[in-house]
Amino acid sequence: MEQCFYQSIHGIDSDYFIVEQHEDFAFPLHLHRCFEIILMLEGSMTVTLDGIDYLLSAGDMILIKPHRIHGLRTEGHGKHILCIFSPELIGHAGERFQKQRLTSPVLSLDTDFYRTLFLSARDHGSKYGIKGFLYYLCDAFEANLTEEPDRGEFSRDVLLLHRVLTFIEQHYRESCSLASLTKEMNYSYTYLSRFFADRVGITYNAYVTRRRLNQACYLLQNTEQSVSDIAYACGFTSIRSFNRNFREMTGVSPTDFR
């Protein structure tokens, strides 16, 4: 398994939404907290998702869930359009899609129709129009959504990383130390520390901090909770540490961000 990296630029805001069009595109293995949907317009492109290669042709659309390792590569010619958006934009539907297994992340659709939808959302979408567009995409993938929990079908290394990321998602609001992870996983501290840094490109502690800060950004924008209450709710043990890390990631204080 080659190294991937955590792409923190996507998804700090709870209403993060972009639509982009690319040609003959390649991007290394990475993960982020957003959903990503790719529609193939011309030619072909290989999307590697959780260690499995999916060859997309014109009209194919793939759904990539948050915190899943994926990369893109084009051999020859390929043109695609992609949409990246925060899970909060689709509310409970986002939670359901994350928890439940898809029979396949790929659909074959009418290219021209869906291209028009993507570009219309990009160029003319209001807040409610964008949400309507995203729910329409969710409805398209609904046929592939099962009632079974999503445990994935991964290689050994990808499975271990997926287990680590799942542990972080379940525990980042509380004590989420590498020591507690090693006890849960029954691996050595040194091995898991090196494994995570090698695969994700940042340390385990740095990843946990970014996950906590992403959640803090969401709460600052969408609740009336005090800064201190948000800091503790997101797993920080001191306001000083929260403020320092928040400013390092966003360039502003939590109060200014709000």
C-alpha positions, 0 to 999 in steps of 0.5 A: 500500500503506497502512502496517502495523505490527509487533505485538510483543505476540504471541509472545514466549513459545514457548508463546503461545496465545490464543483470542478471540471478536469481533463487528463487528471491524476491525484495521489492517494488521499482522504478527507472528511467530505463526500466526493462524487465524480462523473466521467464525461469523456474517455476513461479514468481509474479511481482507486478506492480503499485499495480497489480499482474502478475503471470509469467510462463516460456516464459512470459516476462514483460516490466516495464516502468521507475518510476513505482512501482514494486516488485518481489516474488517467491513462490516455484521455479522460474528462470528468466533473467532480463535486466535493461537499461537507456531510452536514449539507445532507444531514441524516442522509450523510450519516446513513450513507457513511454507516451502510454498505453500497453494493457498488459505489459506481452508477452508469447514468445519462452523461449529458443530463447529469453534467447539466445538473452539476454545472447548474449547481456550480453556476446558479445554485442557491443554498437550498438549490445546492442541497436539493442537487445533493439529495438528488444525487443521494437518491440516485445512489439509494438503489445501491445502498443496503441495510448492512453495516459498511465494513468494507472489503479491504487489503490487510493494510487498508483494513488496519487504517480503516479500523484506526480511522473508525476508532478516531471517529468514535472517540475523538471527542474524548480521550483518543490517545495513541496508547488507547488505540494500541490497547484497542487494536492489540498492536505495539505503540511504535508499530501503529505510530509508524504505520499511521504516519507512513500511510497518511503523511501526518502523525496520529496526534496531528490527525486527531487534532485536525479532526477535532478542529473540523468539528469545532468549526462546524459547531462555531458556525451552527450553534450558540455554544460558547468557545470553551464549551465547544473546545471541551466538546471536541476533545480538547483538555485546555482552552489555550491548546484549542486556541493555539491549534485553531489559529494554526489551522485557520489563521484566525481565532475561534471568535473571529472564525465565528 
